[in-house]
Amino acid sequence: MASEQSTDRGGGGELGRFLRARRTQTSPDQVGLTVGTGLRRTPGLRREELATLAGVSIDYYVRLERGKETRPSPAVLDAIARALRLDDSEHQHLRELATRAARYAPVPPAPPSRTVRPHLKLVLETLRPSPAYVISRSMDLLAWNPGGLALFAGLADWPAAQRNIARYLFLHPTARTLFPDWDYQVRGCVARLRAQAGVDPDAPDLTDLVGELLLKSPDFVKLWERYDVVGRKKIQKTFCHPEVGDLTLSGQSMHLEDTPGQRLGVYTAEPGTPDHDAMLLLDLTAPRPTAQPHKAAEQQRRT
């Protein structure tokens, strides 16, 4: 990812990459264009076709896509969004990229704090037996209750600093068997990272993770190059868990106020169902966390 960003010091390159990705993945028939029977060397729409649909000059659009035009007006952005048939989330992402291109800060921001407030850890405990956890904006697992960690089979084998949902999905050998719809899960995961990195591409927590996955996972590379920024989430998710068997849980993710992008994830099941029984078993059999170092030292002093 570092090499990808090296030419984007003005902020326009990321905007151009997004436009190029959406253009090449939009076919003429999707936007009502009739094309001849001859061979088209360009996948998706040609630049001149998109420029015509959006009502801007070809030269202007080419400069926009190449990152040389960094201050498109809201009207131009709206016209391009309509021409590309962007949905609301993609349209908003386009606006955010344009804002960044016009107001780019050259100093990379510091990584957000990984500290989870004590009352949030108490919330995780009170949610048992429902698996629950707190993740960062780059999907680092920051805090969890027993089921929240055990649900991702094998993740506890990694050091705490390496526990990341995206890293787990692409690099842990158990992930592909844990999720029967693994392909669907990873598409949504990459879309979320793409959206975050597009708005804040120099953030070290994001660049480090994306750089690692680009090096280690060909599957991640293919999805990253698609530049999807909208992930479709299922309300229910099925886990083929090696310890408690198959269980289907309803998932909910929510932003935590007054935190640096942290989110709470919770999975639930209807009481009295086999899924709830499996969830309860997961909570009861999950290894309990060891005492924190400062608490262990305090206990030793007391004895």
Contacts in CASP RR format, 6 or more apart in sequence:
PFRMAT RR
TARGET T0000
AUTHOR 0000-0000-0000
METHOD contacts of the structure
MODEL  1
MASEQSTDRGGGGELGRFLRARRTQTSPDQVGLTVGTGLRRTPGLRREEL
ATLAGVSIDYYVRLERGKETRPSPAVLDAIARALRLDDSEHQHLRELATR
AARYAPVPPAPPSRTVRPHLKLVLETLRPSPAYVISRSMDLLAWNPGGLA
LFAGLADWPAAQRNIARYLFLHPTARTLFPDWDYQVRGCVARLRAQAGVD
PDAPDLTDLVGELLLKSPDFVKLWERYDVVGRKKIQKTFCHPEVGDLTLS
GQSMHLEDTPGQRLGVYTAEPGTPDHDAMLLLDLTAPRPTAQPHKAAEQQ
RRT
1 197 0 8 1.000
1 201 0 8 1.000
1 207 0 8 1.000
1 210 0 8 1.000
1 211 0 8 1.000
1 214 0 8 1.000
2 207 0 8 1.000
2 211 0 8 1.000
4 17 0 8 1.000
5 14 0 8 1.000
5 201 0 8 1.000
5 202 0 8 1.000
5 207 0 8 1.000
7 13 0 8 1.000
8 14 0 8 1.000
8 201 0 8 1.000
9 104 0 8 1.000
9 106 0 8 1.000
10 70 0 8 1.000
10 101 0 8 1.000
10 104 0 8 1.000
10 106 0 8 1.000
11 67 0 8 1.000
11 70 0 8 1.000
11 100 0 8 1.000
11 101 0 8 1.000
11 104 0 8 1.000
12 67 0 8 1.000
12 70 0 8 1.000
12 97 0 8 1.000
12 100 0 8 1.000
12 101 0 8 1.000
12 104 0 8 1.000
13 66 0 8 1.000
13 67 0 8 1.000
13 101 0 8 1.000
14 97 0 8 1.000
14 100 0 8 1.000
14 101 0 8 1.000
14 198 0 8 1.000
14 201 0 8 1.000
15 64 0 8 1.000
15 67 0 8 1.000
15 70 0 8 1.000
15 94 0 8 1.000
15 97 0 8 1.000
15 98 0 8 1.000
15 100 0 8 1.000
15 101 0 8 1.000
16 64 0 8 1.000
16 65 0 8 1.000
16 66 0 8 1.000
16 67 0 8 1.000
16 97 0 8 1.000
17 227 0 8 1.000
18 93 0 8 1.000
18 94 0 8 1.000
18 97 0 8 1.000
18 198 0 8 1.000
18 227 0 8 1.000
18 229 0 8 1.000
19 64 0 8 1.000
19 65 0 8 1.000
19 80 0 8 1.000
19 94 0 8 1.000
20 65 0 8 1.000
21 225 0 8 1.000
21 226 0 8 1.000
21 227 0 8 1.000
22 84 0 8 1.000
22 86 0 8 1.000
22 90 0 8 1.000
22 227 0 8 1.000
23 44 0 8 1.000
23 45 0 8 1.000
23 47 0 8 1.000
23 50 0 8 1.000
23 65 0 8 1.000
23 84 0 8 1.000
24 42 0 8 1.000
24 43 0 8 1.000
24 44 0 8 1.000
24 45 0 8 1.000
25 43 0 8 1.000
25 44 0 8 1.000
25 226 0 8 1.000
26 44 0 8 1.000
26 45 0 8 1.000
26 50 0 8 1.000
26 84 0 8 1.000
26 85 0 8 1.000
27 44 0 8 1.000
27 45 0 8 1.000
28 34 0 8 1.000
28 35 0 8 1.000
28 44 0 8 1.000
28 45 0 8 1.000
28 49 0 8 1.000
29 35 0 8 1.000
30 85 0 8 1.000
31 45 0 8 1.000
31 53 0 8 1.000
31 83 0 8 1.000
31 84 0 8 1.000
31 85 0 8 1.000
33 45 0 8 1.000
33 49 0 8 1.000
33 53 0 8 1.000
40 46 0 8 1.000
45 53 0 8 1.000
47 58 0 8 1.000
47 61 0 8 1.000
47 62 0 8 1.000
47 65 0 8 1.000
48 58 0 8 1.000
50 61 0 8 1.000
50 80 0 8 1.000
50 83 0 8 1.000
50 84 0 8 1.000
51 57 0 8 1.000
51 58 0 8 1.000
51 60 0 8 1.000
51 61 0 8 1.000
51 62 0 8 1.000
52 58 0 8 1.000
53 83 0 8 1.000
54 61 0 8 1.000
54 76 0 8 1.000
54 79 0 8 1.000
54 80 0 8 1.000
54 82 0 8 1.000
54 83 0 8 1.000
55 79 0 8 1.000
56 76 0 8 1.000
56 79 0 8 1.000
56 80 0 8 1.000
60 69 0 8 1.000
61 80 0 8 1.000
63 69 0 8 1.000
64 72 0 8 1.000
67 101 0 8 1.000
70 101 0 8 1.000
70 102 0 8 1.000
70 104 0 8 1.000
71 98 0 8 1.000
71 101 0 8 1.000
71 102 0 8 1.000
72 80 0 8 1.000
72 98 0 8 1.000
74 95 0 8 1.000
77 94 0 8 1.000
77 95 0 8 1.000
77 98 0 8 1.000
78 91 0 8 1.000
80 94 0 8 1.000
81 90 0 8 1.000
81 91 0 8 1.000
81 94 0 8 1.000
84 90 0 8 1.000
86 94 0 8 1.000
87 230 0 8 1.000
89 195 0 8 1.000
89 229 0 8 1.000
89 230 0 8 1.000
90 229 0 8 1.000
90 230 0 8 1.000
93 195 0 8 1.000
93 198 0 8 1.000
93 199 0 8 1.000
93 229 0 8 1.000
96 198 0 8 1.000
96 199 0 8 1.000
97 198 0 8 1.000
97 199 0 8 1.000
100 198 0 8 1.000
100 199 0 8 1.000
108 202 0 8 1.000
108 203 0 8 1.000
108 204 0 8 1.000
109 200 0 8 1.000
109 202 0 8 1.000
109 203 0 8 1.000
110 204 0 8 1.000
111 203 0 8 1.000
111 204 0 8 1.000
111 205 0 8 1.000
112 136 0 8 1.000
112 137 0 8 1.000
112 205 0 8 1.000
112 260 0 8 1.000
112 261 0 8 1.000
113 260 0 8 1.000
114 136 0 8 1.000
114 140 0 8 1.000
114 142 0 8 1.000
116 134 0 8 1.000
116 142 0 8 1.000
116 143 0 8 1.000
116 262 0 8 1.000
117 259 0 8 1.000
120 134 0 8 1.000
120 143 0 8 1.000
120 256 0 8 1.000
120 264 0 8 1.000
121 143 0 8 1.000
123 132 0 8 1.000
123 264 0 8 1.000
124 132 0 8 1.000
124 133 0 8 1.000
124 134 0 8 1.000
124 143 0 8 1.000
124 144 0 8 1.000
124 145 0 8 1.000
125 145 0 8 1.000
127 145 0 8 1.000
127 266 0 8 1.000
128 145 0 8 1.000
128 146 0 8 1.000
128 147 0 8 1.000
128 283 0 8 1.000
129 147 0 8 1.000
129 279 0 8 1.000
129 280 0 8 1.000
129 282 0 8 1.000
129 283 0 8 1.000
129 284 0 8 1.000
130 266 0 8 1.000
130 267 0 8 1.000
130 268 0 8 1.000
130 269 0 8 1.000
130 279 0 8 1.000
131 144 0 8 1.000
131 145 0 8 1.000
131 147 0 8 1.000
131 148 0 8 1.000
131 150 0 8 1.000
131 151 0 8 1.000
131 249 0 8 1.000
131 266 0 8 1.000
131 267 0 8 1.000
131 279 0 8 1.000
131 282 0 8 1.000
131 283 0 8 1.000
132 144 0 8 1.000
132 145 0 8 1.000
132 147 0 8 1.000
132 148 0 8 1.000
132 264 0 8 1.000
132 265 0 8 1.000
132 266 0 8 1.000
132 267 0 8 1.000
133 141 0 8 1.000
133 142 0 8 1.000
133 143 0 8 1.000
133 144 0 8 1.000
133 145 0 8 1.000
133 148 0 8 1.000
133 149 0 8 1.000
133 264 0 8 1.000
133 265 0 8 1.000
134 141 0 8 1.000
134 142 0 8 1.000
134 143 0 8 1.000
134 144 0 8 1.000
134 256 0 8 1.000
134 262 0 8 1.000
134 263 0 8 1.000
134 264 0 8 1.000
134 265 0 8 1.000
135 141 0 8 1.000
135 142 0 8 1.000
135 165 0 8 1.000
135 262 0 8 1.000
135 263 0 8 1.000
135 265 0 8 1.000
136 142 0 8 1.000
136 205 0 8 1.000
136 260 0 8 1.000
136 261 0 8 1.000
136 262 0 8 1.000
137 196 0 8 1.000
137 205 0 8 1.000
137 206 0 8 1.000
137 260 0 8 1.000
137 261 0 8 1.000
137 262 0 8 1.000
137 263 0 8 1.000
138 164 0 8 1.000
138 166 0 8 1.000
138 193 0 8 1.000
138 196 0 8 1.000
138 203 0 8 1.000
138 205 0 8 1.000
138 206 0 8 1.000
138 209 0 8 1.000
139 164 0 8 1.000
139 165 0 8 1.000
139 166 0 8 1.000
139 167 0 8 1.000
139 189 0 8 1.000
139 192 0 8 1.000
139 193 0 8 1.000
139 209 0 8 1.000
140 163 0 8 1.000
140 164 0 8 1.000
140 205 0 8 1.000
141 149 0 8 1.000
141 155 0 8 1.000
141 160 0 8 1.000
141 163 0 8 1.000
141 164 0 8 1.000
141 165 0 8 1.000
142 262 0 8 1.000
145 283 0 8 1.000
146 282 0 8 1.000
146 283 0 8 1.000
146 286 0 8 1.000
146 287 0 8 1.000
146 288 0 8 1.000
146 289 0 8 1.000
147 279 0 8 1.000
147 282 0 8 1.000
147 283 0 8 1.000
147 286 0 8 1.000
148 267 0 8 1.000
148 286 0 8 1.000
149 155 0 8 1.000
149 156 0 8 1.000
149 163 0 8 1.000
149 286 0 8 1.000
150 156 0 8 1.000
150 243 0 8 1.000
150 282 0 8 1.000
150 283 0 8 1.000
150 285 0 8 1.000
150 286 0 8 1.000
150 287 0 8 1.000
151 239 0 8 1.000
151 241 0 8 1.000
151 267 0 8 1.000
151 282 0 8 1.000
152 165 0 8 1.000
152 168 0 8 1.000
152 172 0 8 1.000
152 175 0 8 1.000
152 178 0 8 1.000
153 174 0 8 1.000
153 178 0 8 1.000
153 241 0 8 1.000
153 242 0 8 1.000
153 243 0 8 1.000
154 172 0 8 1.000
154 174 0 8 1.000
155 163 0 8 1.000
155 168 0 8 1.000
155 172 0 8 1.000
156 287 0 8 1.000
158 168 0 8 1.000
158 172 0 8 1.000
164 209 0 8 1.000
165 189 0 8 1.000
166 189 0 8 1.000
166 190 0 8 1.000
166 193 0 8 1.000
166 209 0 8 1.000
166 213 0 8 1.000
167 209 0 8 1.000
167 212 0 8 1.000
167 213 0 8 1.000
168 175 0 8 1.000
169 175 0 8 1.000
169 179 0 8 1.000
169 182 0 8 1.000
169 185 0 8 1.000
169 186 0 8 1.000
169 189 0 8 1.000
170 186 0 8 1.000
170 213 0 8 1.000
170 216 0 8 1.000
170 217 0 8 1.000
170 219 0 8 1.000
170 220 0 8 1.000
171 213 0 8 1.000
171 216 0 8 1.000
171 217 0 8 1.000
174 242 0 8 1.000
175 182 0 8 1.000
176 182 0 8 1.000
177 240 0 8 1.000
177 242 0 8 1.000
178 239 0 8 1.000
178 240 0 8 1.000
178 241 0 8 1.000
178 242 0 8 1.000
179 185 0 8 1.000
179 237 0 8 1.000
179 238 0 8 1.000
179 239 0 8 1.000
179 240 0 8 1.000
180 238 0 8 1.000
180 240 0 8 1.000
181 234 0 8 1.000
181 238 0 8 1.000
184 232 0 8 1.000
184 234 0 8 1.000
185 237 0 8 1.000
186 219 0 8 1.000
186 220 0 8 1.000
186 223 0 8 1.000
187 223 0 8 1.000
187 228 0 8 1.000
187 231 0 8 1.000
187 232 0 8 1.000
188 228 0 8 1.000
188 231 0 8 1.000
188 232 0 8 1.000
188 233 0 8 1.000
190 220 0 8 1.000
190 223 0 8 1.000
190 224 0 8 1.000
190 226 0 8 1.000
190 228 0 8 1.000
191 228 0 8 1.000
191 229 0 8 1.000
191 230 0 8 1.000
191 231 0 8 1.000
192 231 0 8 1.000
193 206 0 8 1.000
193 209 0 8 1.000
193 210 0 8 1.000
194 224 0 8 1.000
194 227 0 8 1.000
194 228 0 8 1.000
194 229 0 8 1.000
195 229 0 8 1.000
195 230 0 8 1.000
196 203 0 8 1.000
196 206 0 8 1.000
197 203 0 8 1.000
197 206 0 8 1.000
197 207 0 8 1.000
197 210 0 8 1.000
198 229 0 8 1.000
200 206 0 8 1.000
201 207 0 8 1.000
210 224 0 8 1.000
213 220 0 8 1.000
213 224 0 8 1.000
214 220 0 8 1.000
214 221 0 8 1.000
214 224 0 8 1.000
233 253 0 8 1.000
235 250 0 8 1.000
235 251 0 8 1.000
236 248 0 8 1.000
236 249 0 8 1.000
236 250 0 8 1.000
236 251 0 8 1.000
237 248 0 8 1.000
237 249 0 8 1.000
237 250 0 8 1.000
237 251 0 8 1.000
237 267 0 8 1.000
238 246 0 8 1.000
238 247 0 8 1.000
238 248 0 8 1.000
239 246 0 8 1.000
239 247 0 8 1.000
239 248 0 8 1.000
239 249 0 8 1.000
240 246 0 8 1.000
241 247 0 8 1.000
241 278 0 8 1.000
241 282 0 8 1.000
243 282 0 8 1.000
243 285 0 8 1.000
244 278 0 8 1.000
244 279 0 8 1.000
244 281 0 8 1.000
244 282 0 8 1.000
244 285 0 8 1.000
245 278 0 8 1.000
246 278 0 8 1.000
247 269 0 8 1.000
247 274 0 8 1.000
247 275 0 8 1.000
247 278 0 8 1.000
247 279 0 8 1.000
247 282 0 8 1.000
248 269 0 8 1.000
248 275 0 8 1.000
249 267 0 8 1.000
249 268 0 8 1.000
249 269 0 8 1.000
249 275 0 8 1.000
249 279 0 8 1.000
250 267 0 8 1.000
250 268 0 8 1.000
250 269 0 8 1.000
251 265 0 8 1.000
251 266 0 8 1.000
251 267 0 8 1.000
251 268 0 8 1.000
252 265 0 8 1.000
252 266 0 8 1.000
252 267 0 8 1.000
252 268 0 8 1.000
253 263 0 8 1.000
253 264 0 8 1.000
253 265 0 8 1.000
253 266 0 8 1.000
254 263 0 8 1.000
254 264 0 8 1.000
254 265 0 8 1.000
255 261 0 8 1.000
255 262 0 8 1.000
255 263 0 8 1.000
256 262 0 8 1.000
256 263 0 8 1.000
256 264 0 8 1.000
267 279 0 8 1.000
269 275 0 8 1.000
269 276 0 8 1.000
269 278 0 8 1.000
269 279 0 8 1.000
270 276 0 8 1.000
290 296 0 8 1.000
291 299 0 8 1.000
END
